[in-house]
């Protein structure tokens, strides 16, 4: 069976591999959820050197950067190179009501986890309702008892 050669198919495959590698290097998939009085942000950055991970907050922008470098080897002929290298970067605009000065971060098994507490002033509070007496004094709600109704 004769096989036809299509030079454009090989070129398309080659360009596709190159573009996919660049696109994958720029991606940092993440999950974000709230658990009680804090938010948890997990970001996948597999193979990143822990020393290159940089997390900072400026104004209301949370920035995450990490570097993944290729192994340095002399006289190497790559047969396949699909794992992206380079700089990962992601910026998120965060809302008000978070304690941005109390963010904690851990990196384990290629996953960066940020714990972002809710600010004290943004937490819901219960406000006690006070009732006034006829003499102008104020009594808290717990101290007032309802009189039985006479029919």
SESEBA-806574 format. One line per field, with one value per atom (N, C-alpha, C, O): x, y, z; residue in three letters. Coordinates in nm, 2 decimals. Layout:
BEGIN
x = c(X	...);
y = c(Y	...);
z = c(Z	...);
rest = c(ALA	...);
END
This chain:
BEGIN
x = c(0.08	0.00	0.09	0.18	0.07	0.15	0.10	-0.02	0.19	0.16	0.19	0.30	0.10	0.12	0.19	0.15	0.27	0.34	0.28	0.27	0.24	0.18	0.27	0.27	0.35	0.44	0.37	0.42	0.25	0.17	0.12	0.11	0.10	0.05	0.16	0.14	0.29	0.40	0.42	0.45	0.41	0.43	0.32	0.35	0.20	0.09	0.11	0.08	0.15	0.18	0.29	0.28	0.40	0.51	0.47	0.50	0.39	0.35	0.25	0.26	0.17	0.07	0.14	0.10	0.25	0.32	0.39	0.39	0.44	0.51	0.41	0.44	0.30	0.20	0.14	0.11	0.11	0.06	0.15	0.11	0.28	0.38	0.38	0.39	0.37	0.37	0.25	0.25	0.13	0.01	0.00	-0.05	0.06	0.06	0.15	0.12	0.25	0.34	0.28	0.31	0.18	0.12	0.00	-0.05	-0.05	-0.17	-0.13	-0.03	-0.21	-0.20	-0.35	-0.41	-0.39	-0.53	-0.55	-0.46	-0.66	-0.68	-0.82	-0.92	-0.84	-0.97	-0.97	-0.87	-1.10	-1.12	-1.25	-1.35	-1.24	-1.36	-1.35	-1.25	-1.47	-1.48	-1.51	-1.59	-1.43	-1.45	-1.46	-1.35	-1.57	-1.58	-1.55	-1.61	-1.45	-1.41	-1.29	-1.21	-1.26	-1.14	-1.17	-1.25	-1.10	-1.10	-0.97	-0.87	-0.99	-0.87	-0.86	-0.95	-0.74	-0.70	-0.60	-0.49	-0.62	-0.52	-0.48	-0.57	-0.35	-0.30	-0.21	-0.11	-0.23	-0.14	-0.02	-0.03	0.10	0.23	0.33	0.43	0.30	0.39	0.53	0.55	0.62	0.76	0.83	0.94	0.75	0.81	0.91	0.89	1.02	1.12	1.06	1.03	1.05	0.99	1.06	0.99	1.18	1.25	1.21	1.24	1.15	1.11	0.96	0.92	0.89	0.75	0.74	0.80	0.67	0.65	0.51	0.44	0.46	0.32	0.32	0.38	0.25	0.24	0.11	0.04	0.08	-0.05	-0.01	0.06	-0.06	-0.04	-0.18	-0.24	-0.22	-0.35	-0.46	-0.46	-0.53	-0.63	-0.60	-0.68	-0.47	-0.42	-0.33	-0.23	-0.37	-0.29	-0.21	-0.28	-0.08	0.00	0.08	0.13	0.08	0.15	0.24	0.20	0.37	0.47	0.55	0.58	0.59	0.68	0.76	0.72	0.87	0.96	0.98	1.00	0.98	1.01	1.12	1.10	1.23	1.35	1.37	1.34	1.42	1.46	1.59	1.68	1.61	1.73	1.85	1.83	1.96	2.07	2.16	2.20	2.17	2.26	2.33	2.27	2.45	2.53	2.51	2.49	2.52	2.52	2.39	2.40	2.27	2.15	2.07	2.06	2.02	1.93	1.79	1.77	1.70	1.57	1.49	1.50	1.43	1.34	1.20	1.12	1.16	1.03	1.05	1.12	0.98	0.99	0.85	0.82	0.77	0.63	0.60	0.50	0.69	0.67	0.72	0.83	0.63	0.66	0.76	0.76	0.84	0.93	0.91	0.84	0.96	0.94	0.88	0.88	0.82	0.75	0.60	0.54	0.55	0.41	0.37	0.44	0.26	0.22	0.06	0.00	0.01	-0.14	-0.16	-0.10	-0.26	-0.30	-0.45	-0.53	-0.49	-0.63	-0.67	-0.59	-0.78	-0.83	-0.92	-1.01	-0.88	-0.96	-1.05	-1.02	-1.16	-1.26	-1.22	-1.12	-1.30	-1.28	-1.33	-1.40	-1.29	-1.33	-1.24	-1.28	-1.12	-1.03	-0.91	-0.87	-0.85	-0.73	-0.61	-0.55	-0.58	-0.47	-0.33	-0.24	-0.32	-0.19	-0.18	-0.07	-0.28	-0.27	-0.28	-0.31	-0.24	-0.25	-0.13	-0.02	-0.16	-0.06	-0.05	-0.15	0.07	0.09	0.18	0.27	0.14	0.22	0.23	0.14	0.34	0.36	0.40	0.50	0.31	0.33	0.28	0.17	0.37	0.33	0.28	0.19	0.35	0.31	0.19	0.14	0.13	0.01	0.05	0.09	0.02	0.04	-0.10	-0.20	-0.10	-0.23	-0.22	-0.13	-0.31	-0.31	-0.44	-0.55	-0.42	-0.54	-0.55	-0.46	-0.67	-0.70	-0.81	-0.93	-0.78	-0.89	-0.98	-0.94	-1.10	-1.20	-1.16	-1.13	-1.16	-1.13	-1.23	-1.35	-1.19	-1.28	-1.40	-1.51	-1.37	-1.49	-1.58	-1.69	-1.55	-1.64	-1.72	-1.81	-1.68	-1.76	-1.89	-1.91	-1.99	-2.13	-2.13	-2.07	-2.20	-2.22	-2.36	-2.45	-2.39	-2.53	-2.54	-2.45	-2.64	-2.66	-2.78	-2.89	-2.75	-2.85	-2.95	-2.91	-3.08	-3.18	-3.21	-3.24	-3.22	-3.25	-3.39	-3.43	-3.46	-3.60	-3.59	-3.52	-3.67	-3.68	-3.79	-3.89	-3.77	-3.88	-3.95	-3.90	-4.06	-4.14	-4.07	-4.10	-3.98	-3.91	-3.78	-3.70	-3.76	-3.65	-3.53	-3.43	-3.53	-3.41	-3.41	-3.51	-3.29	-3.27	-3.24	-3.16	-3.31	-3.29	-3.27	-3.33	-3.17	-3.14	-3.25	-3.33	-3.26	-3.37	-3.38	-3.49	-3.27	-3.27	-3.34	-3.40	-3.34	-3.39	-3.54	-3.60	-3.60	-3.74	-3.82	-3.79	-3.92	-4.01	-4.15	-4.19	-4.21	-4.35	-4.45	-4.44	-4.54	-4.64	-4.75	-4.78	-4.81	-4.91	-5.03	-5.07	-5.10	-5.21	-5.34	-5.36	-5.42	-5.54	-5.66	-5.68	-5.73	-5.85	-5.97	-6.08);
y = c(-0.12	0.00	0.12	0.14	0.21	0.33	0.44	0.45	0.51	0.61	0.75	0.77	0.84	0.97	1.06	1.06	1.14	1.23	1.37	1.43	1.43	1.56	1.65	1.64	1.73	1.82	1.92	1.95	1.95	2.05	1.98	2.05	1.85	1.78	1.78	1.80	1.75	1.75	1.89	1.91	1.99	2.13	2.17	2.23	2.13	2.16	2.09	2.15	1.97	1.89	1.96	1.98	2.00	2.07	2.20	2.23	2.28	2.41	2.39	2.47	2.29	2.26	2.22	2.27	2.15	2.11	2.23	2.24	2.32	2.44	2.53	2.58	2.55	2.64	2.58	2.66	2.45	2.39	2.40	2.42	2.38	2.39	2.53	2.55	2.64	2.78	2.80	2.87	2.76	2.78	2.71	2.76	2.59	2.51	2.58	2.58	2.65	2.71	2.83	2.87	2.90	3.01	2.98	3.07	2.86	2.82	2.78	2.71	2.82	2.79	2.76	2.84	2.63	2.60	2.62	2.59	2.67	2.69	2.66	2.65	2.63	2.61	2.72	2.75	2.77	2.86	2.83	2.81	2.82	2.79	2.86	2.89	2.87	2.93	2.82	2.73	2.82	2.72	2.79	2.83	2.81	2.88	3.03	3.10	3.08	3.22	3.24	3.34	3.16	3.18	3.12	3.04	3.18	3.12	3.04	3.07	2.94	2.86	2.86	2.83	2.90	2.90	2.80	2.81	2.70	2.61	2.63	2.64	2.63	2.65	2.54	2.51	2.48	2.38	2.44	2.51	2.42	2.46	2.34	2.36	2.23	2.12	2.14	2.21	2.09	2.10	2.24	2.25	2.33	2.46	2.45	2.38	2.52	2.53	2.61	2.72	2.55	2.62	2.75	2.84	2.77	2.89	3.00	3.12	2.97	3.07	3.12	3.21	3.05	3.09	3.22	3.24	3.32	3.45	3.48	3.48	3.51	3.55	3.68	3.70	3.78	3.91	3.98	3.94	4.07	4.15	4.30	4.35	4.36	4.51	4.57	4.53	4.66	4.72	4.60	4.54	4.58	4.47	4.36	4.29	4.35	4.25	4.15	4.18	4.02	3.91	3.86	3.82	3.85	3.80	3.68	3.67	3.58	3.45	3.43	3.44	3.41	3.38	3.26	3.24	3.18	3.07	3.04	3.07	2.97	2.94	2.79	2.72	2.74	2.60	2.60	2.64	2.54	2.54	2.40	2.30	2.40	2.27	2.22	2.30	2.09	2.04	2.08	2.06	2.12	2.16	2.03	1.97	2.00	1.88	1.92	1.96	1.89	1.91	1.79	1.67	1.82	1.71	1.63	1.51	1.69	1.62	1.64	1.75	1.53	1.54	1.50	1.38	1.60	1.57	1.49	1.51	1.38	1.30	1.34	1.33	1.39	1.44	1.54	1.52	1.66	1.76	1.83	1.92	1.77	1.82	1.89	1.96	1.88	1.95	2.09	2.12	2.19	2.33	2.38	2.33	2.47	2.54	2.69	2.74	2.77	2.91	2.96	2.90	3.08	3.15	3.13	3.15	3.09	3.08	3.21	3.26	3.27	3.40	3.41	3.37	3.45	3.47	3.59	3.60	3.67	3.78	3.78	3.75	3.80	3.80	3.93	3.97	3.99	4.10	4.05	3.98	4.09	4.04	4.15	4.27	4.11	4.20	4.25	4.21	4.34	4.40	4.29	4.20	4.31	4.22	4.10	4.01	4.10	3.99	4.05	4.16	3.96	4.00	3.97	3.86	4.06	4.03	4.03	3.97	4.08	4.08	3.95	3.93	3.86	3.73	3.61	3.50	3.63	3.51	3.42	3.46	3.29	3.19	3.10	3.09	3.05	2.98	2.85	2.86	2.74	2.62	2.57	2.59	2.49	2.43	2.29	2.26	2.20	2.05	1.97	2.00	1.88	1.80	1.88	1.83	1.99	2.07	2.15	2.21	2.17	2.25	2.36	2.33	2.48	2.59	2.62	2.63	2.63	2.65	2.78	2.79	2.87	3.00	2.99	2.96	3.03	3.04	3.19	3.26	3.25	3.39	3.41	3.38	3.46	3.48	3.60	3.69	3.58	3.69	3.79	3.76	3.92	4.03	4.03	4.00	4.07	4.07	4.16	4.12	4.27	4.37	4.32	4.37	4.22	4.17	4.04	4.00	3.99	3.88	3.92	4.03	3.83	3.87	3.87	3.79	3.97	3.98	3.99	4.03	3.94	3.94	4.07	4.09	4.15	4.27	4.25	4.21	4.27	4.26	4.37	4.49	4.35	4.45	4.48	4.39	4.61	4.66	4.72	4.78	4.70	4.76	4.87	4.86	4.97	5.08	5.06	5.01	5.11	5.11	5.25	5.34	5.25	5.38	5.49	5.61	5.45	5.55	5.60	5.68	5.56	5.61	5.52	5.55	5.42	5.33	5.23	5.21	5.17	5.08	4.94	4.93	4.84	4.70	4.61	4.62	4.52	4.43	4.33	4.31	4.28	4.19	4.07	4.02	4.01	3.89	3.91	3.82	4.03	4.06	4.09	4.09	4.11	4.14	4.01	3.93	3.99	3.88	3.93	4.03	3.85	3.89	3.85	3.74	3.94	3.91	3.82	3.83	3.73	3.64	3.72	3.82	3.69	3.76	3.72	3.60	3.81	3.78	3.80	3.91	3.69	3.70	3.73	3.74);
z = c(0.00	0.00	0.00	0.08	-0.09	-0.10	0.00	0.02	0.05	0.15	0.08	0.03	0.09	0.03	0.14	0.26	0.09	0.18	0.17	0.06	0.28	0.29	0.37	0.50	0.31	0.39	0.48	0.59	0.45	0.53	0.66	0.76	0.65	0.77	0.88	0.99	0.83	0.92	0.98	1.10	0.90	0.94	1.04	1.14	1.01	1.10	1.24	1.34	1.24	1.36	1.44	1.56	1.37	1.44	1.50	1.62	1.43	1.48	1.59	1.69	1.58	1.69	1.82	1.93	1.81	1.93	1.99	2.11	1.91	1.96	2.03	2.14	1.97	2.03	2.15	2.25	2.15	2.27	2.39	2.50	2.37	2.47	2.53	2.65	2.45	2.49	2.57	2.67	2.52	2.59	2.72	2.82	2.73	2.86	2.96	3.08	2.91	3.01	3.07	3.19	3.00	3.06	3.14	3.22	3.14	3.22	3.36	3.39	3.45	3.59	3.64	3.70	3.62	3.66	3.81	3.89	3.85	3.99	4.04	3.96	4.17	4.23	4.34	4.41	4.37	4.48	4.55	4.48	4.68	4.76	4.89	4.94	4.95	5.09	5.19	5.16	5.30	5.40	5.54	5.59	5.59	5.72	5.70	5.62	5.78	5.77	5.69	5.72	5.59	5.51	5.37	5.35	5.27	5.13	5.11	5.17	5.03	4.99	4.84	4.77	4.79	4.65	4.63	4.69	4.54	4.50	4.35	4.27	4.33	4.19	4.16	4.23	4.04	3.99	3.92	3.82	3.97	3.91	3.92	4.00	3.86	3.87	3.82	3.72	3.89	3.85	3.88	3.84	3.94	3.96	4.08	4.17	4.06	4.17	4.29	4.27	4.41	4.52	4.55	4.60	4.52	4.55	4.45	4.48	4.34	4.25	4.26	4.20	4.35	4.37	4.44	4.55	4.39	4.44	4.45	4.35	4.57	4.59	4.66	4.76	4.59	4.66	4.63	4.54	4.72	4.71	4.70	4.79	4.60	4.59	4.56	4.46	4.65	4.64	4.65	4.75	4.55	4.55	4.45	4.40	4.41	4.31	4.37	4.43	4.36	4.41	4.29	4.19	4.30	4.19	4.23	4.34	4.14	4.16	4.05	3.93	4.08	3.97	4.02	4.13	3.92	3.95	3.82	3.71	3.84	3.73	3.72	3.82	3.60	3.57	3.47	3.35	3.50	3.41	3.36	3.42	3.24	3.18	3.24	3.28	3.25	3.30	3.21	3.09	3.27	3.18	3.16	3.26	3.04	3.01	2.87	2.78	2.87	2.75	2.65	2.70	2.53	2.42	2.44	2.43	2.45	2.46	2.33	2.28	2.28	2.16	2.21	2.24	2.22	2.26	2.16	2.04	2.21	2.12	2.14	2.05	2.26	2.28	2.39	2.49	2.38	2.48	2.49	2.42	2.57	2.58	2.71	2.72	2.81	2.94	2.92	2.89	2.95	2.93	3.03	3.15	2.99	3.08	3.07	2.97	3.16	3.15	3.28	3.39	3.27	3.38	3.38	3.28	3.49	3.51	3.58	3.67	3.54	3.61	3.61	3.51	3.72	3.72	3.82	3.92	3.78	3.86	3.88	3.79	4.01	4.04	4.12	4.20	4.09	4.16	4.27	4.25	4.39	4.51	4.56	4.55	4.62	4.67	4.81	4.87	4.86	4.99	5.09	5.06	5.22	5.32	5.35	5.42	5.29	5.31	5.39	5.38	5.48	5.56	5.47	5.49	5.38	5.29	5.35	5.30	5.47	5.55	5.62	5.68	5.62	5.69	5.60	5.65	5.47	5.38	5.41	5.44	5.41	5.43	5.30	5.23	5.27	5.15	5.18	5.26	5.11	5.12	4.97	4.89	4.95	4.82	4.84	4.91	4.79	4.82	4.69	4.65	4.64	4.53	4.41	4.34	4.38	4.26	4.28	4.18	4.40	4.42	4.52	4.63	4.48	4.57	4.63	4.56	4.76	4.84	4.92	5.00	4.89	4.96	5.05	5.00	5.18	5.27	5.30	5.35	5.26	5.27	5.37	5.34	5.49	5.59	5.56	5.49	5.60	5.59	5.70	5.81	5.66	5.76	5.87	5.85	5.99	6.11	6.08	6.12	6.02	6.00	5.89	5.88	5.81	5.71	5.76	5.69	5.88	5.93	5.98	6.03	5.95	6.00	6.16	6.22	6.21	6.35	6.39	6.31	6.51	6.56	6.64	6.73	6.62	6.69	6.79	6.75	6.92	7.02	7.01	7.00	7.01	7.01	7.16	7.24	7.19	7.32	7.32	7.22	7.43	7.44	7.55	7.65	7.52	7.62	7.72	7.68	7.84	7.94	7.94	7.89	8.01	8.01	8.09	8.07	8.18	8.26	8.19	8.25	8.06	7.99	8.00	7.93	8.09	8.10	7.99	7.92	7.97	7.86	7.92	8.01	7.88	7.93	7.81	7.71	7.83	7.72	7.70	7.79	7.58	7.54	7.63	7.66	7.68	7.75	7.89	7.95	7.94	8.08	8.08	8.19	7.96	7.96	7.94	7.85	8.03	8.02	7.98	8.02	7.90	7.85	7.96	8.02	8.00	8.10	8.04	7.92	8.11	8.06	8.02	8.09	7.91	7.86	7.94	7.97	7.98	8.06	7.96	7.90	7.94	7.85	7.91	7.85);
rest = c(UNK	UNK	UNK	UNK	UNK	UNK	UNK	UNK	UNK	UNK	UNK	UNK	UNK	UNK	UNK	UNK	UNK	UNK	UNK	UNK	UNK	UNK	UNK	UNK	UNK	UNK	UNK	UNK	UNK	UNK	UNK	UNK	UNK	UNK	UNK	UNK	UNK	UNK	UNK	UNK	UNK	UNK	UNK	UNK	UNK	UNK	UNK	UNK	UNK	UNK	UNK	UNK	UNK	UNK	UNK	UNK	UNK	UNK	UNK	UNK	UNK	UNK	UNK	UNK	UNK	UNK	UNK	UNK	UNK	UNK	UNK	UNK	UNK	UNK	UNK	UNK	UNK	UNK	UNK	UNK	UNK	UNK	UNK	UNK	UNK	UNK	UNK	UNK	UNK	UNK	UNK	UNK	UNK	UNK	UNK	UNK	UNK	UNK	UNK	UNK	UNK	UNK	UNK	UNK	UNK	UNK	UNK	UNK	UNK	UNK	UNK	UNK	UNK	UNK	UNK	UNK	UNK	UNK	UNK	UNK	UNK	UNK	UNK	UNK	UNK	UNK	UNK	UNK	UNK	UNK	UNK	UNK	UNK	UNK	UNK	UNK	UNK	UNK	UNK	UNK	UNK	UNK	UNK	UNK	UNK	UNK	UNK	UNK	UNK	UNK	UNK	UNK	UNK	UNK	UNK	UNK	UNK	UNK	UNK	UNK	UNK	UNK	UNK	UNK	UNK	UNK	UNK	UNK	UNK	UNK	UNK	UNK	UNK	UNK	UNK	UNK	UNK	UNK	UNK	UNK	UNK	UNK	UNK	UNK	UNK	UNK	UNK	UNK	UNK	UNK	UNK	UNK	UNK	UNK	UNK	UNK	UNK	UNK	UNK	UNK	UNK	UNK	UNK	UNK	UNK	UNK	UNK	UNK	UNK	UNK	UNK	UNK	UNK	UNK	UNK	UNK	UNK	UNK	UNK	UNK	UNK	UNK	UNK	UNK	UNK	UNK	UNK	UNK	UNK	UNK	UNK	UNK	UNK	UNK	UNK	UNK	UNK	UNK	UNK	UNK	UNK	UNK	UNK	UNK	UNK	UNK	UNK	UNK	UNK	UNK	UNK	UNK	UNK	UNK	UNK	UNK	UNK	UNK	UNK	UNK	UNK	UNK	UNK	UNK	UNK	UNK	UNK	UNK	UNK	UNK	UNK	UNK	UNK	UNK	UNK	UNK	UNK	UNK	UNK	UNK	UNK	UNK	UNK	UNK	UNK	UNK	UNK	UNK	UNK	UNK	UNK	UNK	UNK	UNK	UNK	UNK	UNK	UNK	UNK	UNK	UNK	UNK	UNK	UNK	UNK	UNK	UNK	UNK	UNK	UNK	UNK	UNK	UNK	UNK	UNK	UNK	UNK	UNK	UNK	UNK	UNK	UNK	UNK	UNK	UNK	UNK	UNK	UNK	UNK	UNK	UNK	UNK	UNK	UNK	UNK	UNK	UNK	UNK	UNK	UNK	UNK	UNK	UNK	UNK	UNK	UNK	UNK	UNK	UNK	UNK	UNK	UNK	UNK	UNK	UNK	UNK	UNK	UNK	UNK	UNK	UNK	UNK	UNK	UNK	UNK	UNK	UNK	UNK	UNK	UNK	UNK	UNK	UNK	UNK	UNK	UNK	UNK	UNK	UNK	UNK	UNK	UNK	UNK	UNK	UNK	UNK	UNK	UNK	UNK	UNK	UNK	UNK	UNK	UNK	UNK	UNK	UNK	UNK	UNK	UNK	UNK	UNK	UNK	UNK	UNK	UNK	UNK	UNK	UNK	UNK	UNK	UNK	UNK	UNK	UNK	UNK	UNK	UNK	UNK	UNK	UNK	UNK	UNK	UNK	UNK	UNK	UNK	UNK	UNK	UNK	UNK	UNK	UNK	UNK	UNK	UNK	UNK	UNK	UNK	UNK	UNK	UNK	UNK	UNK	UNK	UNK	UNK	UNK	UNK	UNK	UNK	UNK	UNK	UNK	UNK	UNK	UNK	UNK	UNK	UNK	UNK	UNK	UNK	UNK	UNK	UNK	UNK	UNK	UNK	UNK	UNK	UNK	UNK	UNK	UNK	UNK	UNK	UNK	UNK	UNK	UNK	UNK	UNK	UNK	UNK	UNK	UNK	UNK	UNK	UNK	UNK	UNK	UNK	UNK	UNK	UNK	UNK	UNK	UNK	UNK	UNK	UNK	UNK	UNK	UNK	UNK	UNK	UNK	UNK	UNK	UNK	UNK	UNK	UNK	UNK	UNK	UNK	UNK	UNK	UNK	UNK	UNK	UNK	UNK	UNK	UNK	UNK	UNK	UNK	UNK	UNK	UNK	UNK	UNK	UNK	UNK	UNK	UNK	UNK	UNK	UNK	UNK	UNK	UNK	UNK	UNK	UNK	UNK	UNK	UNK	UNK	UNK	UNK	UNK	UNK	UNK	UNK	UNK	UNK	UNK	UNK	UNK	UNK	UNK	UNK	UNK	UNK	UNK	UNK	UNK	UNK	UNK	UNK	UNK	UNK	UNK	UNK	UNK	UNK	UNK	UNK	UNK	UNK	UNK	UNK	UNK	UNK	UNK	UNK	UNK	UNK	UNK	UNK	UNK	UNK	UNK	UNK	UNK	UNK	UNK	UNK	UNK	UNK	UNK);
END
